[in-house]
């Protein structure tokens, strides 16, 4: 009989009809016994994640202001150092204080150092070792004249963190101490003191073979902390203080404290890794914050918080996210968590006895998989296989990264055809793909595997996953069965977080082309000493030439290296009008600069990498947001050590490991990200940056990853790599070396811009954002017609309230060049001529405006707005009417919209191999279409009316798999092996309209068209894939066109 592993359930023995609660007797240490006087009401569950019984008064609205302090004063500070630090910690007269690493002091010593305060922690746990001391480290203090303790306890957040400290393996646990406090006016506030794991981002290495990675353990610990917060919130607002060991800028890393607390609706005051969190979603506001030095490697912090009547409230659930990043609009008031016994029962389950109870995130993901299975009518065994697979691959955590480019619940890889980064990390789409019922991938899923119902669980899972560990799924069969049993009843409705819409084709490109560059300036210290660099001028004569070269190359964002103090000062002063810079001050020798007319900084941090002698130095990682399109991009300027001191090769290898880890985390968010700089790797061979960073990142010059082959056009040691974008061009400008401005070239790369997108109106595949359908239709007509690859749509912060913020305006990016002007002129002339049919209100182009209402006045001059972009010199701006309907112009055809025609000319219509569902060595499963033989170059026609989709990830089909779709769940035809495509993504076509020419591309043995019919826009082997020969015979009229 299988055992159901439950956490946190009281054990009852019935003896002679009387229930007796079994308790665990422990022998207290002398210190613990002395502390019993302050611990008359406490709770110390012994299992990871077990909250125990949390009882206490339910308070009223908390009025007025509360001051709270946080300090980490480690044992190495000594008792004298602790006593000297506490007056500073208490200098703002706080109501509450949270302490970390206080296990070296008794409560009596702590209270003696804090006159007027009571202190609480749970006595030492029964186990010995490091865990015992860490359990004692978190202490809560409160002003005894104002507050009275009603209850308190401790919860274990992390068990057996197998990490390294100063090079030696250690195993640590992590805890949170909590107290419910009551004021005379009936106000109740709970305070939590906690100390999280050392930074998994910087130190991911583990010893042994733990079941979770360090980021996964950290995330699970944060989830338990939030479960504790949720329980305490029923009594009153909850404040949290502690050393979180991660930075406030980590909001882009979904496992980190800042991201988790932001998602829970919390704000914070912090200094470094020490935080005071407060429930901003309840209207609580930070009035003032302070920090200062003490006898510690941390600073004390304090915050005065306006409580504004916050009171008891149901626990908030996670806010909506996009690729792991919390949407700002959702942080004010998070969605309520799902209700129902299913979620609660799942959160008592453990994968095994060594695992914590399932977190809310894991339970929600299990429910999501079950809901997908139910929608697809997958039998119970199929759900059990999916759950076991997700446990093995991700522990039911929606991971942003993994092995190579893997991601999501099932660790599906974009590079092997499972979809884009956004799609594989979307739980609903990932589950549909696993079952084989996703529209975004043609990879076979579980339901496509013949006889899967008769396979063992691990065989069936392996048939889908093709893992390097084919037997690993079997170990989760029992617990997956238990979870499946719980999911067999009514499922709670999970709040719609937006993750199931607008994900296809949203990743992989920037909205507009972006030109970035990297240049090692040759630091002032290398040329200002006589005779050090013969032939080079001093820095002040070289810097203007370097900046002119950057500007002339069209660079809007640049990474600079060897920015010595006088160069940094000049950049901050002489060039500040045009160029922003991070960091703006300080001694960092790497900087990121950006054109202020195009970008603004929205985040940034210094990331440590080893430099000379292995010493860590901070390198700037900056988040920039476009002032015109709202595009967000991360840019990181780095400089790895040269072979001049110490073990530079080893330091470069470690630097690349950290750089890849950081970039992989950023890539998982779906945001375009760039790392550039002086890698000093010209002689590193297979340890070079290209070999270390690809294929997870793409080199701007191309090259191959497996086997590693650096592109010949790239510079020797200065490189540019990116994620979530496509490179359009790259070049090495050696003029900086020739003119001795610097001893490195300027390396420049430009992104392609997006022609695939996320518009709410599904008729367009441009990246428009939430625009009105009439604008989407207009873009879908004009964009492909004039070959516009980049079109900007919705922008919340734009000043034209009836334009971009209303979803009624589009910017057609053509470039500020003679060719761009000609293209813009042609587009504008066509738009004017067909303004009524297109539903146009007005057009702005090259500092002029034309409107339908005043068409008789022609073009009217506009004021100078100060830049080429603001004056619309590089893009026509078109506004549509709020009630407009845009109709295709000139797309009429002899074929009616509902008509079906043969996809090849009449004389080849009978050359049908009729080989649908044939099997053999040429196909991995069965032949999913029919082959129509015709000479290469023969026109290929759309068999039905619909919108063009182009999939470039299906290598069997050649460079392109073209689909003509009538919409989601509707007729879609597929066309493969074509040598040329004559239509664009998002274009609307009619039956009989040419879409390409016959070829011999991909998995093909001769010139022919591979043609498929999917009645419900399903997957390659889905049940809606019907015999195309029969379908054509029953529905099609042979085309009249001939060659």
N, C-alpha and C positions, 0 to 999 in steps of 0.2 A: 504493500500500500504506500502510495506517495505521501510524503510529509509536506504539509504547507507551512513554510517558515514565516512566522509572524513576529513583529516587534512590538514591545511596549504593552503586552497584555498581562494583567495581574494573574497570578497563579492562586487558585482556590482549592482547598482540600475540605471535603465534607466529612466531618467526623461526628458521629452520633447526632446527625441532623443539623450540626452547627457549622456554618462556613468559617474557616480560619484562614487568614491571609498569611502565607509563608513569607517570612522576612529573612534577610541575610545578616547574620551577626558578624561584626568585624571588630578587631582590636584596634583602638585608636592610639595614635602616637601621643606623646606628652603635649606637643603643641596643639594637636587637634582637640584633645580633651579640654585644654585651657580655653579653646575658642567656643565651647558649647554654649556659653552664656549668651552669645549673640545669635545662636542658630536654633532657636526653639522651634522654628518652622522652616524646614528646608527640604529640598528634593534632590537626590543624586542618583538617577537611574544609571545602571551599569552598562547599558548597551548603546552602541553608536546610534545617534539620531533619536533616541527614546526621550521624549519630552517629559514623561512622568505626569503626575497629577498637578495641574496648575489651577489652584483655587484662590479666590481673593475677592475683595469688594469690587463692585462696578461703580465707577466714579461718575461725577457730573462733568460739565464743561470746565476745562482748565483755563482760568483767566490769568491775565498778567504776563509777566516775563519770568523766564527760568534761565539761570546761568549754569553751564556745565563745563567741566574741565576733563581733559584726557592726558595721560602721561605714561610713557614706558620708561621705568627706572630699573634697569637690570641689576642682578645680584652683583655684577662686577663693579657697580658704583659704590658698593660697600654701604654699611648701615649709616656711616657718617654722611656719605654722599646722598643717601636717601633722605636723611633728616634735613640736609642743606637744601635739597630740591623742593621739598613739600611746601615751604612758604611761597615759593614762586608759583607752584601749581595752584595754590589757594589765593593768589594775589587779587583775583577778580571776584572774590567772595562767592564761589559757586554754590548752587543748591546741591549739585551732584558731581561726583568725581569718579572716573573709571581709571583703574591702574592695570598695567600689564607687567609681566615678569616680576611680580611681587611675592613669589613663592619663598624667597629668602627671609621674609620678615613675618613675624607673628602678627595677629590682629591687634594685640596689645601695643606692639611697637608702631604699627600703622596708625592706630588711633592716637597714640601719644604724639606722633608727628603731625597730626591734624586735629588740634583742639576744637571741640565743638561738633565733631563729626563722629557718627557711628560707621562701622565698616562691616562688610559681609563677604564671606566665601564659604563654600562647602568644605568640610573636613577632607583630609587626604583620602583618596580612594584606596581600596584594599590592595591593588596591584602595586608593585614596586617599580623602580626604574624611572626613566625620563618622564613617562606619562604621568606619574604621580606628582612630580614637581610642576609640570605644565598645568595640571588640573588645579593647582593651588595658585597659579600665577595671576588670574584675573580677579580683581577686587572691585566692589562698588561701595562708595562712601556717600553719605547724605548728611545734610545739616540737621542735627537731632532736634533743634528748637522749632523746626518747621515741618519736618516729615517723620512719619512713623512707618516702620517696615511691617507689611501685612503678610508677605510670603517671599520666598527666595529659593533658588536652586541652581543647578548646573546641568548643562547638556553637552555631550561630546559631539564635536563637529567632524573631526577627522581621526581615523584610527590607522596607525602604522603608516605614516608618511615616510617612505623609505628614500631619503634624500641624502645629500652630501653637505657637510659643513667643514669648511677649511680643508677640503680634500679628503676627509674621512667619512665613511658611511655612518649615518645616524638614522634612528627610527624614532619619530616624534608623533605625539598626539596633539590635538587642538580642541579647546573647550570654549564655552561661553558661560559666564555667571550672570544670573538675572535676579532682579529684586522688584517686587511690587510695593510702591510707596504711596502713602495716603496723607493728605493735608487736612487740617481742621475744617476747611470749608467744603470737604467732600470730594475734592479733586484727587484723582488717582493717576499716577504716572509710573510706568515701568521703565527701568534702566537696565541695559545689557552691557557688560564688559566682555570684550572678546579679543583674541589674538590669533590671526589666521596664519596659514602656511607661508614660509618664505616664497619669494616670487617665482612661480612656475615658469613665467615667461623668460626670466633670466637664467634660471637653474632647472631645466626640465629633466636632468639626468636622474635616474633611479638605480638602486641596487636591488638584487633579487629579481623576482618576476611578479611584481604586484599586479592585481587585476585592472587597476585604473591608472591612466597617466596622471601626472601631477596637475595639469589643468583640469582634468575630470574630477580629481579629488577636491581641488579647491572649489570647483563649481558645486559639487555635492555638499561640501561644508557650508557654502553660502545658502544653498537651498534649505538646509536644516536650520540655519540661523533665521531665515525668513519664515520657516514654519513656526519657530519659537515666537518670532515677532507677531505672526498671525494669531497665535493663541493668546498672547498677552494683550493684543489690541482689543479684545473683548472687554477688558477692564478699563482701558484708557489709552491715551497716546503713548507710544513707545519711542524712547531715545536710545541710541546705540553709540558707544564709544569704543575705540580700540585701535591697535596696530594691525592694519589690514595687509601690510607687506606688499601692496600694489599701489600704483599711483592713481591720482584722480583723472589723469588723461586716458586711462585704459577703458574708457566707455565704448571703444570700438572692439574690445575683446569680450565676448559675451559671457565668459566664465568669471571675469574679474569683479571685485567688490563694487567698483563705481558703476559698472554696467548693470549688475544685479540690483543695486539699491536705486539707481535711476529708474529701472523698470518697475520697481515697487512704489514709485512716486515719492522717493526721499530726496531731500537736498542735503548739503553737508558744508561743514567748515573743516578744512584740513591744512596740514603742513607736512609735506612729504607723504609718508605712508600712514600717518596718524589722522584719524577721522572722528568727527562727531556728526552723526546722522540724525536728521529730524524729519517728521512726516509732512513734507511740503504739500502733499495732496490733500491734507486736512486743513490747509490754510495756515499752517505754522510757518513763520518766516524768521530768517536770520537777520538780527539787527546789527550786531557787531561781532567781530572776531579778533582774537589776540593770539600771539605765540611768543615764546621766549626760550632762552637757553637755560639749561640745568645740568646737573652732573650726570650726563647720559649722552649717548650718541643720537638721541632723539630730542626734539624740542617739545616743550609742553604747549598745549593749545587750549583755548577757552572760547566759548561762544555764548552770546546773550541771544536768547530765542524768544520771540513773541508768540505765545501759544494760541491767542485769538479764539479762545473758546473750544479748542479741540477736545473731543471726548471719546467715549467708547465707540468702536465702529467695527463692522465686519472687515475682515482682512482683505486687502486689495490683491487682485491677481496680476499676472504679468502683463505689462503693456505690450502693445503691438510692436513687432520688430520687423526689420528688413535685412535679411542676411546676417542676423545677430546684432544689429544696431538698433537701439531704441528710437522710435520716431518721436520727435520733440512734441508733437501735438498730443501724444498719448501720456506724457508724464504728469500732466496736471491732475488727472483722475483716472487711475488704471481701471481696466475692466474687472468686474467681479469674477472670482474663480468659479469653475464649474461646481455645481452642487450634485449631491447624490452619493449613495453608499458605495458605488463602484470605485470612485476616486479614493475614498477613505480606505476601502479594503485593499486596493492596490498599493497604497502607501504604507501598509503594514507588511507587505511581502518583501522578502530578501531573495536575491538571486542565489545566494548560498550563505552558509552561516558566517563566513568571513566578510560578507558585504553588509553595508548599511541598508536600512529599509529604503524602498524606492522613494525617490524624491517626487515632488509635484510635477516637475518637468518630465521625468521618466514615465510617470503614470499617464500624463496627458498624451505623450507620444504613443503609448500603447493603445490608448483609446482612439487616437487618430487612425492608427493602422487598422483597428477593428472597424471603425466607421467606413473606411475605404473598402475593406473586405465585404462588409455588409452591402454597400452600394453595388459592388461588383458580383454579389451573390457567390462569394467564395465559400466553400464548405469549411467546417470547423478545422479539419486537419490542415488546410491551406493557411488559415490564420495562425495556427500553432507553429507551422514552419516559418512564417514571416516573423513572428515574435522571437523565436529562437535565433533566427538569423540576425535580427536587429540587436539582440542581447550580445551575441558574439562580436558583431562588427562595431557597435558603438555604445553598448550598455544602455541602449534606448535614449541616448543623448544625441541631439542634432548637432553633430560635430562640424566645425567649419573647416577642418583639415584632417589629414591622416596620411597613410602611405602614399607617397608621390602626390597625385592630384586628387586623391579620394576625398569624399565629403558626405555628410548627411547620416541619416539613421542606418543606411545599408552600405555606407562607404562606397558609393558608386563613383566611377571615374569619368569626367568629361572626355578625357583623351581616348577612352574606349567606347564612346558613343552613347553614354548614359544620359547625356543632356548637358546643359550649361551649368556653371557653378551655382547659379541661382536655383536651377531646377533640381539638382541633386540634393541641395540643402533645404528644399521645401518638403516638409514631412508628407503632405498629401500626394504631391507629384512623385516623390521617391517611392511611396508605397504602391502607387498605381504602376510605376515602372517595374517594381519587383514582381508584381502579379502579371505583368505583360499587357497592361491595359492603359498605357500612357500614350498620348499623342506626340510627345516631344522626343521620343526615342523609338527606334526600330529594334532595339536589342530584345531577344526573346526573354520573357518572364516565366514565372512558375506555371501559369495556365497554358503556356505554349509548349511545355515540356511533355512529350507523349508519355503516358503512364505514370505521371508524377504521383498520383494517388496510391500507387502500389510500391513506391520507393520508400526506403527508410527516410527519416527526417533529414539526416545529414546528407544523404545522397541527393534528395530533392533540393535542399538548400545549395549544395555544391553545384548542381546542374545550372542554377541561375548565377551564382556568385563567381564560380571558377576561381576559388581561393587557393592560395598556396598551402593552406591548412585544411584540407578537405574533410577531416574527421572532427574538426573543432566544434561543429554545431551540435553534436550529439550530447555534450555535457549539459546543455540547457533544455533538453527535451522535457524533463519533469516540470521545472518551474515554468516553462512556456505553456505547458498543459494547464498548470494551475492558473496562470494569467488568462489563458483562453477560456477556462471555465468561468472566471469572474466576468469576462467580457461577453458572455453568452446571453446575458439579460439585457435590460434597457440600458442604453448608454446615455451619460449626461451630455447635454449640448455644450460644446466648447465655444467660447466667444470667438467670433470671426476676427482674426487678427490681420486680415488682408493678405495672408501668405498664399492663398490659393488663386489670386488673380494677378494679371499683369506681370507674370514672371518669365514667360517665354521670351527669349531674345532680349531681355533687359540688360544682360551683362555682356561684357566683352568689348565694349568700345566706349570712348568718351562721346559726349553729345556733339561737340565741335572739334575740329582738329586742334591739337595743342602742341606747341613746339617747346621742347625742353632742351637744356644744354648743360654740360659740365666742363669746368675749366679749373685746373690747378694754377693759381695766380703766380706761383713762385714767391714765397713769403719774403717780406721786407728784410727779415734777418739774414737771408741768403745773399742779398745783393748790396746791402748798405755798408758792409765791411770792405775796406779796400782790398782788391785782389781776389775776393772770394769767388765771384763769377765774372770772369773777364768778358767784356763785350755787352754786358747787361747794364742798362741804366738802373738808377735807384727806383724804388717802388712808386714814388710820386710821379715819375715820368712814364712809367709803364701802365699804371692803373687806368688812366683815361683811354688808352688804346685798347685795353682788354674790355672795357665796358662798351666802347664803340663797336668792337667786333661782335660782342654778344647781341647788341641791339640790331646791327646790320644783318645778323643771321635770322632775325625775326623771333628770337627766343623770348618767351614771356615768363618762363620759370627756369632758374638756373641753380645748380649746385656748385659752390665754390670751395676749393681746398687751399690750404696754406694761407689763410686770411690772418696775417699777423696783426698785432694791435694797431699800428698806424693805418694799415689798410682797412681794418674794421671801423676805425674812427672816421675815416674819409667816406666809406660807404654809408655810415649812419648819418653823416652830416651833408656832404656835397651831393650825394646821389639820392637822398631821402625823398625828394619831391616825386621822382618817378618810381624808385625801387623800394619796396618793403623788404625787410630782412629779419631772419630768425636764426639764432638769437640776436636781438638788437644790441645787447651789451654783453659783457663778460669776456672770458679768455678763450672761448671755443675757437679753434682754427678752421672748422668747417661751418659754412653758412648756406642757407637757402635764401635766394632773393626772388622777387616776383614783381611784375609790372602792376603797379597800383591801379592803373586804369582798367585792368582786366581781372584782378584777383584781390581777395582779402583773406587774411589769416583767420581761421575758425578753430584751430587747435594746434598743439605742438608740444613736443617734449624732446629731451636729450636722451638718447639711447646709448648706453655704455657698450663700447667694443674695445678689445685689447689693442693697445698701440705699442710703442717701443717698450721693451722689457716686460711685456704682458700687462702693463698698467692700464686700467680702464680709463677711457676718455669719453666724454659725452658727444654724440654726433646728432645733428638736428634732423628730426622727423617732423614734418609740418603738414597739417591739413589746410588746404586752400579751397576757397569757394569762389566760383566765377561771379563777377558782379553783373553779368548780362544774362547768363543761362541758368545759374544756380548749380552748375556742374561742381562736384566735389572730387578732389584728387589728393592723395598723399604723396609727398616727395621727400626723399631721404638722401642727404648728402653725406658721403662717407669717404674716409681715407684710411686704407689699411697699411700697416707698417712695411717699410722697405727693408732690404737686407743690409742694414747698417749696424743694428744692435741686437744682441740676444738671439733667441730662437724665433726670428721673424717669421719663418715659414710656418712654424707651429702656431704662432699668434694669428697669422692670416687664416689658417684653417679654422681656428676657434672663432675668429671674427665672422667668417663666412657662415659658420653654423648658426651663430646668433642672428646674422642678417637674414638667412633663409627662414629661421623660425619666426622672426618678426614679420617678414614679408608674407609668409604663409598665413599668419593670423590676419593681416590686413586683407589679403586676397579672399579670405573666407567671408569677409563682410560684403563682398561684391563691389566695393569701391575701387575705381582705378587707382593703382599704386605704382610708384616709380622709385627705384634705387639707382643712384648714379654717383660717379666719383672716380677717384684714383685708387684702383684695387691692387696695384703693385704686384701683379700676378703673371708678368710676361714669361717667366721661366718655370711656372708651377705645373705645367703639363696637366695631368688628370686631376690635380688639386686646384686648378684655376677656377676663377669665379664662374666661367661659363659652364664648366662641368658640375660645379657645386649648386648653382642656382637654377639651371634648366633641368627638366621641362616645367618645373613649377612656375618659373618666370620665363619670359621670352626676351631674348637678346634683340635689341633694336635693329641689328644688322642680320638677324636670322641665325643660320647655323643649325646643326643637329644636336640632339641631346643624347640619343642612344643609337650608335656610339657617340661619345662626346666629340664634337668637331667644331671648333671655333670658326666663325665666319672670317674670311680673309680680309674683308673690307674694314673690319673693326680696328680701332686703335690698339696699340700694344698693351697698355695697362689702364686706359681710361674708358669706362664702359657705361652703358645705360641698359637697364633691365626693367621690365614692367609686368604687371598682372592686371587682369580685367580690362584690357585694352588691346587694340590692334595697331601695330606700327605700319605707317604708310611709307616712310622714307627715313634715311639716316645718312649722315655724312661726317667725315673728319676734315676739319678746317685747320690746316697746318700753318696758316699765315701767322698765327701767334708765335710759332717757333721760328719761322723765317725772319720775322721782324724783331725777334728777341723780346717780345712783350712778356712771354712766359716760356718755360722749357717744356711745356705740354701743349698738345693741340686742343682746340675747342671741339668737342664732340656734340653734335646736334641731332635730335630725332623728333619726328612729328607723328602724332597719332592719326589714325584714319578718320576718326569721327564715325558716328553711328548712322547706319541705314536700317537698323533693326531696333524695335522698340517696345514700349510699354504703354502706349496710349490707351486710355480707358475705352475710347471708341475702337472696337476691334477691327474696323475696316482698314486701319493703317498700321504699318509696321515701323514707322518712324518714332523716335523717342520723344514724344510730345508731352507726356505727363497727363494729368486729368483734364483733357480738353473736351469741348463740346463735339458731338458727332458731326455737325456740319463743317467744323474746321478740319476734323480728321478726314472727311471725304474730300475736301478741297486739297489738302496736302497730298492725299493719295492720288489725285489727278495731276497736280502740277509737279510734284517731286519727281516721279519717274519720267514724266514727259520731257523735262528739261535736264534730267540727269543730276538732280540735286541730291547729294548724299547726306547732308547734314541740315536738319531743320529744327529750330528751337520752338517750343510751344509754351506750356504753362510755366510761369514764374511767379511765385507768391509775393516776392518783394518788389516786383516791377511797379512803376508809378502810374502806368496807364490802367486805371481800375477797371475799365471796360474792355481791356485788351488781354494781355498775358495772364493777369490774376483771374480773369473771368473765363479763361479757356477759349477765347475768341480770336486770338492773334497768333500768327506764325512768322518766324524769321527764316528766310531761305538763304542760307549761307553760300555765297558765290565767290567771295574773296575780293580784295581791293587791288585788282590787276586789270590790264586791258581785256584779257579773256573773261575774267569775272564780270567786268562791266558789260561786255557783249551778252553774256548769258543772262545777267540780270535784266538788261534792256529787253531781251526777247521774252523773258517770263512776264515782265510787267506789261508789255504790249499785248500779249495774249490775255492776261488777266483783265486788262481794261476792256478789251474787245468782247470778252465773255463775262463781264462782271455780274450781269443779272442772273445768268444761269448758275454762276459759281456762288452767288449769295454774298458778294463782296460789299463791304461798307466803305472802306478807304484803303489806300496804298501809300506807304512812305518809301522813297528810294532816292538816295544820294542828295539828302538835305532838301527834298521837295515832298509835297503831299498832294495826292489826287483823291477826290471822293466822288462817289456816285451822285450824292445829293447836289454837288456843285461842279458836275462834270463839264458844264459849259464854260467854266473858268479855267479849265485845263490844269496844268501843274502849278502849284503855288509854292513860293520859296519859304523855307523854315529858318528859324534862328540857329546860329552856330552853337552846338551843344558841347564843343570842346574836344572831341576825339572822332576818329574815323568811324569807330563802332557806334558811338552815340548819334552820329550824323547819318547812319545807315549807308555808309559808302561801300560796305562789303556785304550788305544783305538787304533785299527788299523785305519790307514788313507789310503783311496783309492782314487786315481786320475783317472778319465776317459779321454779318448781321445776327443778332441774337435769335431771330426766328427763321434764319435762312435754311434752305435745303440745297445742297450742292449736288448736281447731277453730272455724270460723265459727259464730256463734250466730244462729239465726233467718234463715238464708240459703237455706233449702230452697225449691225451686221445682218447678212442674209439669214443667219441662224438666229432663231428665237432663244431667249434666255433659258428656257426649259429644254431645249433641243440637245441631243447627243449626236456627235459625229465621230467618225473614225480618226485616230490621232496621226495617221499618215496619209499621203495622197492616194487617190483612188486605185492606181495601178498596183499599189503595194498592200492594199487592204486584205487581199487574200493570202498574203505571205505570213500567215499566222501559224506559229509552231504549236499552238494549243497545248502548252506544256505547264499549265498551272497545276500545282501540287505534285509535280514530279519530284522524285528524290534521286540522290546520286552524289558522287564525290564533289560536284561543283557547288553544292549548297549545304550550309550548316544544318538546315532543318529540311524544309521542302521549298520548292520553287514558288515564290509568292506572287508571281504574275505570269504574263505570257509574253513571248518574244515575237516582234513583228520585224522581219528582215527587210532591209532597204539599204541602198548605198549610203555611205557616209556623206554627209552634207545635205541629205534629203530633209525638207521641212518637217517639223513636228508641230501638230496643232493641238490646242486645248480641246479635249473631248467634251467638256461641259463648261458652263459659265461659272465663274468664281474668282477668288483672289489668289494671287501667286504666293506660295511659300517656297523658300529655297533652303535646303538643309545641306550644309557643307561637311557634316561629320560622318556621313555614311560612305566610307571609302569604297564599298562594293559597287556603288552606283556611279563612281567616278567623281570628278570635282563637285558635281551638283546632283542632288536629288530634288527634282522640281515637283511640287504638288499644286494642283488646282482645287481649292476647297470652297465649298458652299457655306462653310461655317462649322462651329463646334457641333459634333454629333450629327453631321450631315455629309452628303456625298462628297468624296474627295478622290481624285485620280492622281496616280504617281507616274513619273517619267524618269527613266534612268539611262545611263551610258551615253548621254548626249555630249557631243564635242563642243557645242556652243549653246548658250542660253541667250535669248533675245528679249527677255522680259526682266523686270526688277521685282524685288520683294515688295509686296503690298499692292502691286498693280492689279487692276480689275480687268479680266479678259472675258471674251465671248466665245461660244463654241465655234471652232474653225479658225480662231485667231492663232497665228504662228507664235510659238513660245521658244523654239530652239531648232537645232538640226541634229539628225541622227549621227551617232558616233560609235566609237569602240573603246570607251573609257571604263576604268574600274575593272571589275571581275567579268570580263567579256572576251569571247573568242571570235568576234567578228562584228561587222557593222550591223547593228540592229537597235530597235527601241524596246526596252523593257517597260511594260505597261501594267499597272495595277489598278484595281477598283476597291475602295473602302466605303461602304455605304454609310458608315457612321463616324468617319474620320478617326478610325481606330489605329492600333499598332500593326506592325508588319504581319504578324501571325494571328491577329485578333479574329474573333468570330465574324466580324463584318467584312473581312477580306473574301470577296466572291470571285468566281471564275470570270475573268474579264472577257474571254472569248464569247461565252454565253451572253454576258451582259451586253456586249456590243451588238451581237446578232439580234437580240430582243429589242434594243433601244435605239441603235444608231442608224443614221442615214449616211451612206458613203459620201465623202466630200467630193465636190466637183473639181477641186483644184488638181492639177496634174503638173508634173515636172517636164 
